[in-house]
Amino acid sequence: MSLLTVGTVAFDDIETPLGKADKIVGGACTYISLAASYFVDGINLVSVIGDDFPQETLDLLESKGVNLEGLQVKHGEKSFLA
């Protein structure tokens, strides 16, 4: 069985009563893929990012078995900020 995830791979700004964090990795497609990696082999991710997205996060996704062939990197562009 395989899974296709289509959505945002983005940055989030989070503010709580305890503080604020800017430009942290977020996006529904990111976290759906990571969570599903514990239950499904063959996860295919489709999204668009800018060239500012951290390589370490892409490496993490790949290490969990997420296929990033459907991830388009827009060179010279910034990633989506949710």
C-alpha positions as CSV (number, residue, x, y, z in Angstrom):
1,M,0.0,0.0,0.0
2,S,1.2,3.5,-0.7
3,L,0.1,7.0,0.2
4,L,0.1,10.2,-1.8
5,T,0.3,13.4,0.2
6,V,-0.4,16.7,-1.5
7,G,-0.3,20.0,0.4
8,T,2.0,22.6,2.0
9,V,5.6,22.1,3.0
10,A,6.1,25.5,4.6
11,F,7.3,27.6,7.4
12,D,5.1,28.6,10.4
13,D,5.2,31.4,13.0
14,I,3.9,30.2,16.3
15,E,3.1,32.4,19.3
16,T,2.0,31.2,22.7
17,P,1.8,32.8,26.2
18,L,5.3,31.3,26.7
19,G,6.9,32.9,23.7
20,K,7.1,33.2,19.9
21,A,9.0,31.1,17.3
22,D,9.5,32.4,13.8
23,K,10.1,30.4,10.6
24,I,9.9,26.9,12.0
25,V,9.2,24.0,9.7
26,G,5.6,23.3,9.2
27,G,2.9,22.5,6.6
28,A,0.3,19.8,6.6
29,C,2.1,17.7,3.9
30,T,5.3,17.7,6.0
31,Y,3.6,16.3,9.1
32,I,1.2,14.0,7.4
33,S,4.1,12.4,5.6
34,L,6.2,12.1,8.8
35,A,3.3,10.6,10.8
36,A,2.3,8.2,8.0
37,S,5.8,6.9,7.7
38,Y,5.2,4.9,10.9
39,F,2.3,3.0,9.3
40,V,2.8,3.0,5.5
41,D,5.6,2.1,3.1
42,G,5.7,4.1,-0.1
43,I,4.8,7.7,0.8
44,N,4.9,10.1,-2.1
45,L,4.9,13.8,-1.4
46,V,3.8,16.5,-3.8
47,S,4.4,20.2,-3.0
48,V,6.5,23.3,-3.8
49,I,9.2,24.9,-1.8
50,G,11.7,27.7,-2.2
51,D,15.4,27.2,-2.1
52,D,15.5,28.4,1.5
53,F,13.9,25.3,2.9
54,P,16.3,23.4,5.2
55,Q,18.1,20.4,3.6
56,E,18.1,18.7,7.0
57,T,14.3,18.5,6.9
58,L,14.3,17.1,3.4
59,D,16.9,14.5,4.6
60,L,14.7,13.6,7.5
61,L,11.7,13.0,5.2
62,E,13.8,10.8,2.9
63,S,15.2,8.9,5.9
64,K,11.6,8.1,6.9
65,G,10.9,6.6,3.4
66,V,9.2,9.7,1.9
67,N,9.6,9.9,-1.9
68,L,10.4,13.6,-2.7
69,E,10.3,13.2,-6.5
70,G,7.1,15.3,-6.5
71,L,8.6,18.1,-4.5
72,Q,9.4,21.0,-6.8
73,V,12.1,23.5,-5.6
74,K,11.7,27.0,-7.0
75,H,15.2,28.4,-7.2
76,G,15.5,32.1,-6.3
77,E,12.1,31.9,-4.4
78,K,11.3,31.8,-0.7
79,S,9.2,29.0,0.8
80,F,5.6,29.5,1.7
81,L,5.1,31.2,5.1
82,A,1.8,30.0,6.7
